[in-house]
Amino acid sequence: MFSSDSVKKFNNLPTPFYYYDIDIIKNNLKSLKYSLRSNNKVHFSVKSNTNKRILEIVKSYNLGIDAVSYNEIKHCLDQGFDSKDIVFAGVGKTDEEINKAIEKDIAYFNVESFQELDVINQLSKKQSKQTEVSIRVNPNIFSETNKKIQTGSKDDKFGVQLEDISKFSDYDKLSNINITGIHFHIGSQILNLSPFEKLCKITNETISYLEGNGVTIKNINVGGGLGIDYMDPENNLESNFKDFIHLFNSKIKLKNNQSIHFELGRSIVGQCGFLISKILYTKKSYNKNFIVLDSGMNNLIRPALYNSKHKISNISSRSNKIEAYDIVGPICESTDTFARDYEMVESKRGDLVVIYSCGAYAESMSSNYNLRDNIKSYYSDTI
């Protein structure tokens, strides 16, 4: 994937930095576009990547935005997204955030509790507005993913319990809100589609129950969660949108006025981003070989936070010898480790190292821990 020309270009740039392959994201978005029906709407989960250039490309494919803070809403409005294409989710919205979102006439709120529903109604009344809401239901579905990114089981903080949907009809009578949708999200980085089949069954039952009790549902938001291949990204650059979208389109029973909404993030941008680093030092300590990079967990926190794994390559070494390394960063924390006992070609100080699949939750989760500088982003069509 990275040629000798790439190495020459990268050597002229100060490391570490994020690198985005524009062809990868465009091809992935084309694949998504071809998988959608006219009654489908995708809201890009902007928490996965807030980079302005990436958002410009996302917008060009007519995607909306799934935001989880008002600052994300403002950021996307500043990038030219229409407020009517923005959905506001999140379990802990402040009154100030809700007020600002109401003022901007966003598409709808994904509401996480009945208390939040009361708050939105009260704040909407003060602004003399009718606000559309979609209530998030926790379907208690276990998904085979990391516990820290599972969001739809009974132990998770998100949504209202399935047994409480009987309360919807009472809250639908509030004067300044319109319950027009239901919302689900069962977790992230899910590769086995069977949990989504269970979700479709629960979705149909929920819609049927609500409509039988006088609550008309217009938007069925099934969330996101489609995973990417972190171990073999080069051979799996495009996400399996075809099967994922088809599953919901074929299993959920829609009426003419209903639509299915998706909030996809990682599956759109994950494979287009890379973290490019330089080896500062190599050393042997007891029985370990260490590679110390100039990038750390402040640039990519996922391995430290989730014990997640990424493909890592030395793209400047000419050696054929394979060694096992612990690949670590410069942060003063033992968790600042990208991989342990990772087999890679023999490496030396000054070599360039690429960490793959960093388009999602790398730049957007970066920090200045240890007062380290923010790093720059570069793009395949501008260098």
C-alpha positions in Angstrom: 0.0 0.0 0.0 2.8 2.4 0.8 5.4 2.6 -2.0 9.0 4.0 -1.9 7.5 7.3 -3.2 5.2 7.4 -0.1 8.2 6.8 2.2 10.1 9.7 0.5 7.1 12.0 0.9 6.6 11.0 4.5 10.3 11.5 5.3 9.8 15.2 4.4 7.1 15.7 6.9 7.5 16.1 10.7 6.3 13.0 12.5 4.0 11.9 14.0 1.0 12.8 11.8 -2.3 11.5 10.6 -2.5 10.6 7.0 -5.8 10.2 5.1 -6.2 8.3 1.9 -9.0 10.2 0.1 -9.6 7.4 -2.5 -10.4 4.9 0.3 -13.0 7.1 1.9 -14.6 8.0 -1.4 -14.8 4.4 -2.6 -16.3 3.4 0.8 -18.9 6.1 0.5 -19.8 5.0 -3.0 -20.3 1.5 -1.7 -22.5 2.8 1.0 -24.5 4.9 -1.4 -25.2 2.0 -3.7 -26.4 -0.1 -0.7 -29.1 2.4 0.3 -32.8 2.6 -0.6 -34.8 5.8 -1.1 -36.3 5.3 2.4 -32.9 5.1 4.1 -31.1 8.0 5.7 -27.5 7.9 7.1 -26.3 10.2 9.8 -22.5 10.2 10.1 -21.4 9.6 13.7 -19.2 12.6 13.9 -17.6 11.6 17.2 -15.6 9.1 15.1 -13.9 11.8 13.1 -14.3 15.6 13.3 -11.6 16.4 10.7 -12.9 19.3 8.5 -11.6 17.7 5.2 -13.2 14.4 6.1 -16.5 16.1 6.9 -16.4 18.0 3.6 -16.2 14.6 1.8 -19.0 13.1 3.9 -21.2 16.1 3.2 -20.6 15.7 -0.6 -22.4 12.3 -0.4 -25.5 13.9 1.2 -25.1 12.3 4.6 -26.5 13.8 7.7 -24.8 14.1 11.1 -25.3 12.2 14.4 -23.9 14.4 17.1 -23.5 13.8 20.8 -22.7 17.3 22.0 -23.8 20.8 21.0 -20.2 21.6 20.1 -20.3 18.8 17.6 -23.6 20.3 16.2 -22.0 23.7 15.9 -18.8 22.3 14.3 -20.9 20.6 11.6 -23.1 23.6 11.1 -19.9 25.6 10.5 -18.9 23.0 7.9 -22.1 23.7 6.0 -24.4 20.8 7.1 -28.1 21.7 7.3 -29.6 21.7 10.8 -32.4 19.5 9.4 -29.9 16.8 8.7 -28.5 16.8 12.3 -29.7 14.4 15.0 -28.7 15.1 18.7 -28.0 11.9 20.7 -26.3 11.3 24.1 -27.3 10.2 27.5 -26.3 13.5 29.3 -27.4 16.6 27.4 -27.3 19.8 29.4 -30.2 22.3 29.5 -27.9 24.8 27.6 -27.2 22.2 24.9 -30.8 21.3 24.5 -31.8 25.0 24.3 -29.3 25.7 21.6 -30.2 22.7 19.6 -33.9 23.6 19.7 -33.0 27.1 18.5 -31.2 25.6 15.6 -34.2 23.5 14.6 -32.3 20.2 14.3 -34.0 17.2 12.8 -34.7 15.5 16.1 -33.4 14.5 19.5 -32.5 10.9 20.4 -33.9 10.9 24.0 -32.4 8.6 26.6 -34.8 8.9 29.5 -38.3 10.0 30.3 -36.9 12.8 32.5 -35.0 14.1 29.6 -38.2 14.0 27.6 -39.9 16.3 30.2 -36.9 18.7 30.1 -37.0 19.0 26.3 -40.8 19.6 26.5 -40.3 22.4 29.1 -37.5 24.1 27.2 -39.4 23.8 23.9 -42.4 25.4 25.5 -40.3 28.4 26.6 -39.3 28.8 23.0 -42.8 28.3 21.7 -41.6 25.4 19.6 -42.7 21.9 18.8 -39.7 19.6 18.9 -39.4 16.2 17.3 -37.9 13.4 19.4 -37.0 9.8 18.9 -36.9 7.7 22.1 -33.9 5.4 22.6 -34.9 1.9 23.7 -32.4 -0.4 25.3 -33.3 -3.8 23.7 -31.0 -5.9 26.1 -29.2 -7.5 23.2 -25.7 -8.8 23.9 -23.3 -8.1 21.1 -20.0 -9.9 20.7 -17.8 -6.9 21.0 -15.5 -5.3 23.6 -17.5 -4.7 26.8 -16.4 -1.1 26.8 -18.1 -0.4 23.5 -21.3 -2.5 24.1 -24.3 -0.2 24.4 -27.5 -2.3 24.2 -27.5 -4.7 27.1 -29.4 -4.3 30.4 -26.1 -3.2 32.2 -25.5 -0.3 29.9 -26.4 3.3 30.7 -28.1 4.0 27.4 -31.8 4.3 26.6 -35.0 3.3 28.4 -35.8 -0.4 29.2 -37.8 -2.3 26.7 -40.6 -2.9 29.3 -41.2 0.9 29.6 -42.4 1.4 26.0 -45.9 1.3 27.5 -45.2 4.8 28.8 -44.7 6.3 25.3 -48.4 7.0 24.8 -48.6 9.1 27.9 -45.5 11.1 27.0 -46.7 11.6 23.5 -49.4 13.9 24.9 -46.8 16.4 26.1 -47.7 19.7 24.5 -44.3 20.7 22.9 -42.8 17.5 21.7 -43.7 15.0 19.0 -42.5 11.5 19.4 -41.9 10.5 15.8 -39.2 7.8 16.1 -37.6 5.1 18.1 -33.8 4.6 18.4 -31.6 1.7 19.1 -27.8 1.2 19.3 -26.4 -2.1 20.5 -22.7 -1.5 20.3 -19.7 -0.8 18.1 -17.2 -2.9 16.0 -19.7 -5.7 15.5 -18.7 -8.1 12.7 -21.3 -10.9 13.2 -24.6 -9.7 11.9 -26.8 -12.0 14.0 -27.3 -9.4 16.9 -28.7 -7.1 14.2 -31.2 -9.8 13.2 -32.4 -9.9 16.8 -32.7 -6.1 16.8 -34.9 -6.2 13.7 -37.3 -8.6 15.5 -37.5 -6.4 18.5 -37.9 -3.3 16.3 -40.9 -4.8 14.5 -42.5 -5.8 17.8 -41.9 -2.3 19.3 -43.4 -0.5 16.3 -46.4 -2.8 16.3 -47.0 -2.2 20.0 -46.6 1.5 19.8 -48.9 1.9 16.8 -51.5 -0.2 18.6 -51.4 2.3 21.4 -51.7 5.4 19.3 -48.1 6.4 18.9 -47.2 6.9 15.2 -43.6 6.2 14.3 -42.0 7.8 11.3 -38.3 7.3 11.8 -36.8 4.0 12.9 -33.2 4.7 13.9 -31.3 1.4 14.2 -27.9 3.0 15.1 -24.7 1.8 13.7 -22.0 -0.6 15.0 -20.8 -2.2 11.8 -17.2 -3.2 12.4 -14.1 -3.1 10.2 -11.1 -5.4 9.8 -8.3 -4.2 11.9 -6.0 -7.2 11.3 -6.1 -7.2 7.5 -7.1 -3.7 6.5 -5.3 -3.7 3.1 -7.5 -6.5 1.8 -10.7 -5.2 3.4 -10.8 -1.4 2.8 -14.5 -1.3 2.1 -17.1 -2.1 4.7 -19.8 -4.7 4.3 -22.5 -2.1 3.8 -24.4 -4.3 1.3 -25.3 -7.1 3.8 -25.7 -4.7 6.7 -28.1 -2.4 5.1 -29.9 -5.2 3.3 -30.5 -7.0 6.6 -32.5 -4.1 8.0 -34.3 -3.3 4.7 -35.4 -6.9 4.3 -36.3 -7.6 8.0 -37.9 -4.5 9.2 -41.5 -4.1 8.1 -42.0 -0.5 6.9 -45.1 1.4 6.0 -45.1 3.9 3.1 -44.4 6.9 5.4 -41.6 5.3 7.4 -37.9 5.3 6.9 -34.9 3.6 8.4 -32.1 5.7 9.8 -28.5 4.6 10.4 -25.7 6.3 12.3 -22.5 5.0 10.9 -19.0 6.2 11.8 -16.1 3.8 12.0 -17.4 1.7 9.0 -17.2 4.9 6.9 -13.9 6.4 7.9 -12.0 3.7 9.8 -9.8 2.4 7.0 -9.0 5.7 5.3 -6.8 7.0 8.2 -3.3 6.1 9.3 -0.9 7.2 12.1 2.6 7.8 10.7 5.4 7.6 13.3 9.2 7.5 13.4 11.2 5.2 15.6 13.0 7.2 18.3 14.8 4.2 19.9 15.1 0.5 19.9 16.3 -1.4 23.0 16.4 -4.8 24.6 15.4 -5.1 28.2 15.5 -8.6 29.8 13.7 -10.8 27.3 11.9 -8.0 25.5 12.7 -6.0 22.3 11.2 -2.5 22.4 10.5 -0.1 19.7 9.8 3.4 21.0 7.8 5.6 18.6 7.4 9.4 18.6 3.6 8.9 18.7 1.8 7.8 21.8 -1.6 7.0 23.3 -2.4 10.8 23.1 -2.5 10.3 19.3 -4.2 6.8 19.4 -5.8 5.9 22.7 -7.7 2.8 21.6 -5.1 0.2 22.4 -4.6 1.7 25.9 -8.3 2.2 26.5 -9.8 -1.0 25.0 -6.8 -3.3 24.5 -7.6 -3.0 20.8 -5.3 -4.2 18.1 -4.2 -2.5 14.9 -2.0 -3.6 12.1 1.5 -2.0 12.3 4.2 -1.9 9.6 7.7 -0.7 9.2 7.6 0.9 5.7 11.2 1.9 5.4 13.1 -1.1 6.6 14.7 -3.3 3.9 15.4 -6.2 6.2 13.8 -9.6 5.7 14.5 -10.6 9.3 11.4 -10.9 11.5 11.6 -9.9 15.2 9.0 -9.7 18.0 8.7 -6.3 19.5 6.7 -4.4 22.1 5.8 -1.3 20.2 5.4 1.6 22.7 5.1 5.4 22.8 6.8 8.2 24.7 4.0 8.9 27.2 4.9 8.3 30.9 2.4 5.5 31.3 2.9 1.7 31.0 -0.4 1.6 29.1 1.2 3.7 26.3 1.7 0.5 24.3 0.4 -0.1 20.8 1.3 -3.8 20.6 3.1 -6.5 22.6 5.2 -9.3 21.1 4.3 -8.0 17.7 6.2 -9.6 14.8 7.7 -7.1 12.4 10.7 -6.7 10.2 13.9 -5.8 12.0 13.7 -2.2 12.8 16.1 0.6 13.7 16.1 4.2 14.9 14.7 6.6 12.2 12.5 4.0 10.5 9.0 5.0 9.5 6.2 3.0 11.1 2.5 3.0 10.0 -0.4 2.2 12.3 -3.4 1.3 10.1 -7.2 1.8 10.6 -6.8 5.1 12.4 -9.6 7.0 10.6 -12.0 6.5 13.5 -11.4 7.4 17.1 -7.8 8.5 16.6 -7.7 12.1 15.8 -11.1 12.8 17.4 -9.9 11.2 20.7 -6.5 12.8 20.7 -5.3 14.8 23.7 -2.4 17.0 24.9 -1.5 14.6 27.7 2.0 15.2 29.0 1.5 18.6 27.3 2.4 17.1 24.0 1.6 19.1 20.9 -1.4 18.4 18.6 -0.2 16.7 15.4 -1.0 17.6 11.8 -3.2 15.8 9.3 -2.1 15.3 5.7 -4.1 14.0 2.7 -3.2 11.7 -0.2 -4.3 14.2 -2.8 -2.4 17.2 -1.4 1.1 15.7 -0.7 
